[in-house]
Amino acid sequence: MRLKTGLACGALALSVLTACGGGSEGGSSSAADDKLVFAATFAHATLDPDLMPLRHMQLYGAPAYDSLLFLDGKEQVQPMLATEWKAGEDEKGPFLDLTLREGLTFDDGTPFTAATVSANIKRSQELPGSTNASVLVGVTVEETDASHVRFRNPAGVGALPRTLASIAGMMISDKAIADKVDLTEAEAGIGAFNIKSVQPNRVVYEANKEYWDKDAAAVKTLEITYLADDAKLNAVRSGEVDVTVLPQKLSKTAEEAGYKIERSSGAENYTFSVNTAMKPFDNAKVREAAAIALDRDGICEGVLGGACVTNGQVFGAGTKAFDQDLGLKNFPYDIERAKQLIEEAGAKGSKVEILTVAGNSVFEQLATVFQAQLKEIGLDAKVLPVAPPDLVSRFGIEKDVAIAFGAVGNAIDPSEALARYLLPGGLYNPGGYVMPEIVELAAAGLKEPDQAKRADIYRELSGKLPVDGLLIPMATPITSYVIAEHVKGWQTPWAPSFPTFRGVSG
């Protein structure tokens, strides 16, 4: 079996392992090589779990680093390095107790214990540039004994099970942490695979023969390689890639070539974030006008080829936090009322800049459509494609641009997306806009330890987004997974940013 993998992230992220070959256009047989190749849309930036700039890049860390817990394809928290967990509250406040898997050691001989957990949380919180620090604010760890730890957070521990099933829960060797080992292109974890080689656009992993779950690595070699969409399609057709994600228009070609296609909506929600402190969007009438000028149904069909679910909420249509019955009730398309609101606000002719990610054709196209609709209601809008760091800097830090286009939902717990996009102090809330109902429900979601009840809270919150607020939701993209026919064991992930390669073979 031959496996090649590439990975797709951002607007289209992917999760799948498959054996290579396949398709009606031929390609070499994958049965001999025992290799799985996955083709991605983003290259890795680093393999250090605490320094990954995008949550999508969790896919590169997951083969080599087990997390304390695991979130399965149905959004259910499952055991991993921790076998049991239980929430409670005492005189010191809320806590989450974890029982750790015993008898495990890292490749450097360091035993996995409660001390490992303490060292990892401290590193995540204190390492300069840590991208996990924000989701672990207020968290402390108490070592009950070698195989038991107690997490605390005064704000509540409701988010911790899912958070510890993400990059923030990946465990690094105590020794590697103490020795300050550079993990940019190396690994020091407990995982089903070990890193074999690292190239600018490719990471190759080999099965870990000492791994505690003997069924997790179903192939000897796993490869995650970065390819542009057109290159991914060609690689699929030639049999060089086993699993990938493709845009709808290209997935049809792959399907015609004999490949299996699975489609699902996920956690992403294409949105426009507004600087509510910047003219003309400091006026509620202008914010409402922009929100109802967006023809979501027309964009979904005409621009995205129907491969989307129109969305008037905070969270993506494929998640438990999405209210399936709400539709576009809170965000009706009404171009004439939008024009009237712009007139009433005295904002006609106001200049508006829309930032989007350069090089992402879908993002640029959607931002350009929104630009045209803003012009139709009387605003002088312009699209500015920039590199991702520049988008974050200008909109969230310099705060000198009115609108940023992106996607909410690339977070393993809803609380992270809320903190980033909607709550006062969030990076994508440069105007410090306050929505009392959402603030209250967000706090309740952190305090509630029962995951089913948390989903109810976030579902209610998702539908409370005001039409004149700071977030203009548009649509959840439908992800198309292209899978070689010989691949077995793959399951569609709950969100395209968080695939798993455990137990997948060809």
C-alpha positions in Angstrom: 0.0 0.0 0.0 1.3 3.4 -0.9 0.1 6.4 1.0 0.6 10.0 0.2 -1.1 12.8 2.0 -1.5 16.4 1.5 -3.4 18.8 3.6 -6.0 21.4 3.1 -6.6 24.3 5.5 -8.1 27.7 5.8 -11.2 28.0 3.7 -10.7 24.4 2.7 -8.8 22.3 5.3 -8.6 18.6 5.2 -8.3 15.4 7.1 -7.8 12.1 5.6 -5.3 9.4 5.1 -5.3 7.1 2.1 -3.3 4.8 0.2 -1.9 6.1 -3.0 -2.8 5.1 -6.5 -6.3 4.8 -7.8 -8.6 6.8 -9.9 -9.7 5.9 -13.4 -6.7 7.7 -14.8 -4.3 5.2 -13.3 -1.3 5.8 -11.2 1.0 3.4 -9.5 -0.2 0.8 -7.1 0.0 1.8 -3.4 -0.1 -1.8 -2.1 3.7 -2.2 -2.1 4.9 0.9 -0.4 2.7 1.0 2.7 2.6 4.8 2.5 -0.2 7.2 2.9 -0.1 10.7 1.3 -2.3 13.6 2.2 -2.2 16.8 0.2 -2.7 20.1 2.1 -3.4 23.7 1.1 -1.1 25.2 3.7 2.5 24.3 4.3 3.6 23.9 7.9 5.3 26.9 9.5 6.7 24.9 12.5 6.2 21.6 14.2 6.3 23.1 17.7 2.8 22.7 19.2 3.1 26.0 21.1 4.1 28.1 18.1 1.8 27.0 15.3 0.4 30.3 13.9 -2.8 28.7 12.6 -5.1 26.2 14.3 -5.3 24.3 11.0 -1.6 23.3 11.5 -2.7 21.0 14.3 -2.8 18.4 11.6 1.0 18.5 11.3 1.5 18.0 15.0 -1.1 15.3 15.7 0.7 12.3 14.2 3.7 12.9 16.6 2.1 14.4 19.6 -0.8 12.9 21.5 -3.0 15.3 23.4 -4.4 14.7 26.8 -7.9 14.2 25.3 -9.2 13.6 21.8 -12.2 15.1 19.9 -13.8 12.6 17.6 -15.8 13.2 14.4 -19.0 13.6 16.3 -17.6 16.3 18.5 -17.4 13.9 21.4 -14.5 14.1 23.8 -12.6 10.8 24.1 -9.7 9.5 26.2 -6.1 9.8 24.9 -3.2 10.4 27.3 -5.8 11.0 30.0 -8.1 8.0 30.5 -10.8 9.7 32.7 -11.9 13.2 33.5 -14.4 14.7 35.9 -15.4 18.3 36.7 -16.4 19.5 40.1 -16.2 22.5 42.4 -14.9 23.0 46.0 -14.1 26.0 48.2 -11.4 27.1 45.9 -13.7 27.1 42.8 -14.3 24.9 39.8 -11.8 22.1 38.8 -11.3 19.4 36.3 -9.6 16.1 37.5 -7.7 14.0 35.0 -6.5 10.4 35.4 -3.4 9.9 33.3 -2.4 6.8 31.2 0.3 5.0 33.1 3.5 3.3 31.9 4.2 5.6 29.0 7.6 7.1 28.2 8.9 9.6 25.6 11.5 8.5 23.1 14.2 10.2 25.2 13.2 7.9 28.1 11.3 10.5 30.2 8.2 9.0 31.8 4.9 10.6 31.2 3.5 11.8 34.6 1.6 14.6 36.3 4.9 16.6 36.2 4.8 16.4 32.4 1.4 18.0 32.4 2.5 20.8 34.7 5.6 21.5 32.6 3.6 21.6 29.4 1.0 24.0 30.6 3.7 26.3 32.0 5.5 26.2 28.7 2.3 27.0 26.8 1.6 30.0 29.0 5.1 31.4 29.2 6.9 30.6 26.0 7.5 33.8 24.0 5.1 33.8 21.0 3.1 30.9 22.3 -0.2 30.6 20.3 -1.7 28.5 23.1 -1.3 31.1 25.9 -4.6 32.8 25.1 -6.7 29.6 25.6 -4.9 28.8 28.9 -5.4 32.2 30.6 -6.2 31.6 34.3 -5.5 27.9 34.2 -3.4 26.3 36.9 -2.4 22.6 37.4 -2.1 20.7 40.7 -0.2 17.4 40.8 -2.4 15.2 43.0 0.0 12.3 42.4 2.1 10.9 39.6 -1.0 9.8 37.5 -3.6 12.4 38.6 -3.8 16.2 38.0 -6.3 18.8 38.9 -6.9 21.7 36.5 -8.4 24.9 37.9 -9.7 28.1 36.3 -11.7 30.7 38.2 -13.7 31.5 35.0 -14.8 27.9 34.8 -13.5 24.6 33.4 -16.2 24.0 30.7 -13.8 24.7 27.8 -10.9 22.6 29.2 -11.9 19.1 27.9 -12.0 20.3 24.3 -9.1 22.7 24.8 -7.0 19.8 26.1 -8.0 17.8 23.0 -6.3 20.4 20.8 -2.8 21.7 20.2 -2.9 23.2 23.7 -3.2 19.7 25.1 -0.3 18.1 23.1 2.3 16.8 25.5 6.1 17.4 25.0 8.8 15.6 26.9 9.7 17.1 30.3 13.4 16.8 29.3 12.9 18.5 26.0 11.2 21.4 27.7 13.9 21.7 30.4 16.6 21.5 27.7 14.8 24.1 25.6 15.0 21.8 22.5 14.2 23.5 19.2 11.0 21.7 18.0 10.7 23.7 14.8 11.6 20.6 12.7 11.9 18.0 15.4 9.5 16.3 17.8 9.6 15.2 21.4 6.1 13.8 21.9 4.2 10.5 22.3 2.5 9.8 19.1 1.5 7.0 16.6 4.2 8.4 14.3 7.7 9.8 14.6 8.9 12.6 12.3 11.3 11.1 9.7 12.1 14.2 7.6 11.1 17.8 7.2 11.2 19.8 3.9 9.7 23.2 3.2 6.5 21.8 1.8 6.5 18.2 3.1 6.7 16.4 6.4 7.3 12.6 6.4 6.4 10.4 9.4 7.1 6.8 10.2 5.1 4.5 12.4 6.1 4.4 16.1 6.6 0.7 16.9 6.6 1.5 20.6 3.3 3.4 20.6 0.7 2.4 23.2 -2.2 1.9 20.7 -1.0 -0.7 18.2 -3.9 0.0 15.8 -3.3 3.8 15.5 -0.6 3.7 12.8 -2.1 1.6 10.1 0.6 2.4 7.6 4.4 2.5 7.9 4.8 5.9 6.4 2.6 9.0 6.5 3.3 12.0 4.3 1.7 15.4 4.5 2.6 17.6 1.6 1.6 21.1 0.6 0.1 21.5 -2.9 -1.9 24.2 -4.6 -5.4 23.2 -5.7 -4.6 22.6 -9.4 -1.5 20.6 -8.4 -3.5 18.6 -5.9 -6.0 17.6 -8.6 -3.2 16.5 -11.0 -1.6 14.5 -8.1 -4.9 12.8 -7.4 -5.4 11.9 -11.0 -1.9 10.5 -11.4 -2.2 8.5 -8.2 0.4 10.4 -6.2 -2.0 11.5 -3.5 -4.4 9.4 -1.6 -6.6 12.0 0.2 -7.1 15.7 -0.1 -9.6 18.5 -0.1 -10.6 20.3 -3.3 -12.9 23.2 -4.3 -16.3 22.1 -5.6 -15.5 22.8 -9.2 -12.3 20.6 -9.1 -13.9 17.9 -7.0 -16.4 17.2 -9.8 -13.5 16.5 -12.1 -12.0 14.1 -9.5 -15.3 12.4 -9.2 -15.6 12.0 -12.9 -12.1 10.4 -12.8 -13.5 7.7 -10.5 -12.5 9.0 -7.1 -14.8 8.8 -4.1 -16.0 12.3 -2.9 -17.4 13.0 0.6 -18.9 16.4 1.3 -19.7 17.9 4.6 -20.2 21.3 6.2 -18.0 22.0 9.1 -17.0 24.6 11.7 -15.9 27.4 9.4 -18.1 30.4 8.8 -17.1 33.0 6.3 -17.5 36.4 8.0 -16.8 40.1 7.7 -15.5 41.7 10.9 -16.2 45.4 11.4 -14.3 48.1 13.3 -17.2 49.6 15.1 -15.0 52.6 16.3 -14.1 53.7 12.7 -16.3 55.8 10.5 -18.7 55.2 9.0 -19.2 51.9 11.0 -19.4 53.8 14.3 -23.0 54.3 13.2 -25.4 51.4 13.9 -27.4 52.2 10.7 -24.3 51.7 8.5 -23.5 48.4 10.2 -27.1 47.2 9.6 -27.0 48.4 6.0 -23.8 46.5 5.3 -25.2 43.3 6.9 -28.5 43.3 4.9 -26.9 44.3 1.6 -25.2 40.9 1.5 -27.1 38.6 -0.8 -26.1 35.3 0.9 -28.3 33.0 -1.3 -27.0 34.6 -4.5 -23.4 34.4 -3.4 -23.8 30.8 -2.3 -25.2 29.7 -5.7 -23.4 32.1 -8.0 -19.9 32.4 -6.4 -19.5 29.2 -4.4 -21.4 26.9 -6.9 -23.9 25.9 -4.2 -21.2 24.3 -2.1 -22.2 26.2 1.0 -24.8 26.7 3.7 -26.0 30.4 4.0 -25.4 31.5 7.5 -26.7 34.3 9.7 -25.1 33.1 12.9 -21.8 33.0 14.7 -20.8 29.3 14.3 -20.4 27.1 11.3 -23.4 25.1 10.0 -21.7 21.7 10.6 -21.3 22.1 14.4 -23.4 21.5 17.4 -23.3 25.2 18.2 -25.3 26.0 15.1 -29.1 26.5 15.3 -30.4 24.5 12.4 -33.9 26.2 12.5 -32.9 29.9 12.5 -32.0 30.3 8.8 -31.4 34.0 7.8 -34.2 35.4 10.0 -31.8 37.8 11.7 -30.0 38.8 8.5 -32.6 39.3 5.7 -31.4 40.5 2.3 -33.0 43.9 1.8 -31.0 46.1 -0.6 -33.6 49.0 -0.7 -33.6 49.3 3.1 -29.8 49.2 3.1 -29.7 52.2 0.7 -32.2 54.0 2.9 -30.2 53.4 6.0 -27.0 54.8 4.4 -28.9 57.9 3.4 -30.3 58.3 7.0 -26.8 57.9 8.4 -25.4 60.6 6.1 -22.8 58.0 5.0 -23.2 58.0 1.2 -19.9 58.2 -0.5 -17.9 57.1 2.6 -14.7 55.3 1.8 -14.4 51.8 3.1 -11.4 49.4 2.9 -11.9 45.6 3.0 -8.9 43.5 3.9 -8.6 40.0 2.8 -5.9 37.3 2.5 -3.9 37.7 -0.7 -3.5 34.5 -2.8 -6.7 32.9 -1.4 -8.8 33.0 -4.5 -12.1 32.2 -2.7 -11.5 34.9 -0.1 -10.5 37.5 -2.7 -13.6 36.7 -4.8 -16.0 36.9 -1.9 -14.5 40.2 -0.7 -14.9 41.6 -4.2 -18.5 40.6 -4.3 -19.1 42.3 -1.0 -17.3 45.4 -2.3 -19.8 45.6 -5.2 -22.8 45.3 -2.9 -21.5 48.0 -0.6 -21.0 50.2 -3.7 -24.6 49.5 -4.7 -25.9 50.9 -1.4 -23.7 54.0 -1.6 -20.4 53.3 0.0 -17.1 53.8 -1.8 -15.6 50.3 -1.0 -12.2 49.0 -2.0 -10.6 45.5 -1.5 -7.0 45.2 -0.3 -5.5 41.7 -0.5 -2.6 41.4 2.1 -0.5 38.7 3.7 -2.2 37.1 6.7 0.1 38.7 9.3 -0.6 42.1 7.7 -4.3 41.6 7.9 -4.1 40.8 11.6 -1.8 43.7 12.2 -3.8 46.3 10.4 -7.2 45.3 11.6 -6.5 44.0 15.1 -3.5 46.0 16.2 -3.1 49.2 14.2 -6.9 49.4 13.8 -6.7 51.6 10.7 -9.0 49.6 8.4 -12.8 49.2 8.5 -13.5 45.6 7.5 -11.6 42.3 7.5 -12.8 39.2 5.7 -12.0 35.8 7.1 -13.5 32.7 8.7 -14.7 32.1 12.3 -14.6 28.6 13.5 -11.0 27.4 13.2 -10.9 26.7 16.9 -11.5 23.4 18.7 -13.7 25.0 21.4 -16.4 27.7 20.7 -15.1 29.8 23.5 -11.8 30.5 21.6 -13.7 31.8 18.6 -15.8 34.0 20.8 -12.8 35.5 22.6 -11.1 36.2 19.3 -14.0 37.7 17.3 -16.8 38.9 19.5 -15.9 39.6 23.1 -14.5 43.0 24.3 -10.7 42.9 24.0 -10.8 40.3 21.2 -8.3 40.7 18.4 -11.1 41.0 15.8 -13.1 43.4 17.9 -10.8 46.5 17.5 -13.7 48.9 18.4 -14.2 47.1 21.8 -17.9 46.6 20.9 -20.0 45.1 23.7 -23.0 42.8 23.1 -24.4 42.1 26.7 -26.3 38.9 25.8 -23.4 37.4 24.0 -21.0 38.3 26.9 -23.4 36.7 29.4 -23.9 33.5 27.4 -20.1 33.2 26.7 -19.4 33.3 30.4 -22.1 30.7 31.0 -20.4 28.4 28.4 -17.1 28.6 30.2 -18.7 27.8 33.6 -20.9 24.9 32.4 -18.9 21.6 32.6 -21.5 19.4 30.9 -20.6 19.4 27.1 -24.2 18.7 25.9 -25.4 21.7 28.0 -22.6 23.8 26.7 -23.7 23.0 23.1 -27.2 24.3 24.0 -25.7 27.5 25.4 -23.6 28.2 22.3 -26.5 27.4 20.0 -28.6 30.0 21.8 -25.6 32.4 21.6 -25.0 31.8 17.9 -28.5 33.0 17.0 -28.2 36.2 19.2 -25.9 38.0 16.8 -27.3 41.4 16.2 -27.7 42.7 12.6 -26.1 46.0 13.6 -23.2 44.4 15.5 -19.5 43.9 14.6 -19.7 40.5 12.8 -21.4 40.0 9.4 -21.8 36.3 8.8 -22.2 35.0 5.3 -21.9 31.2 4.7 -20.4 27.9 5.8 -18.4 26.3 3.0 -19.1 22.6 2.2 -15.8 20.7 2.1 -15.2 18.2 -0.6 -12.9 15.3 0.5 -11.3 13.4 -2.4 -10.5 9.8 -1.4 -8.8 7.0 -3.3 -11.0 3.9 -3.5 -8.5 1.7 -1.6 -8.4 3.9 1.5 -10.0 2.3 4.6 -10.7 3.6 8.1 -11.1 7.3 7.3 -13.9 9.2 8.8 -15.0 12.7 7.9 -13.8 15.0 10.7 -16.2 17.2 12.7 -14.3 20.2 11.2 -11.9 20.2 8.2 -9.2 21.8 10.2 -8.9 18.9 12.5 -8.5 15.6 10.6 -7.1 12.4 12.2 -4.9 9.8 10.6 -5.4 7.2 13.3 -6.3 3.8 12.0 -6.5 4.9 8.3 -5.0 2.5 5.7 -5.3 1.7 2.1 
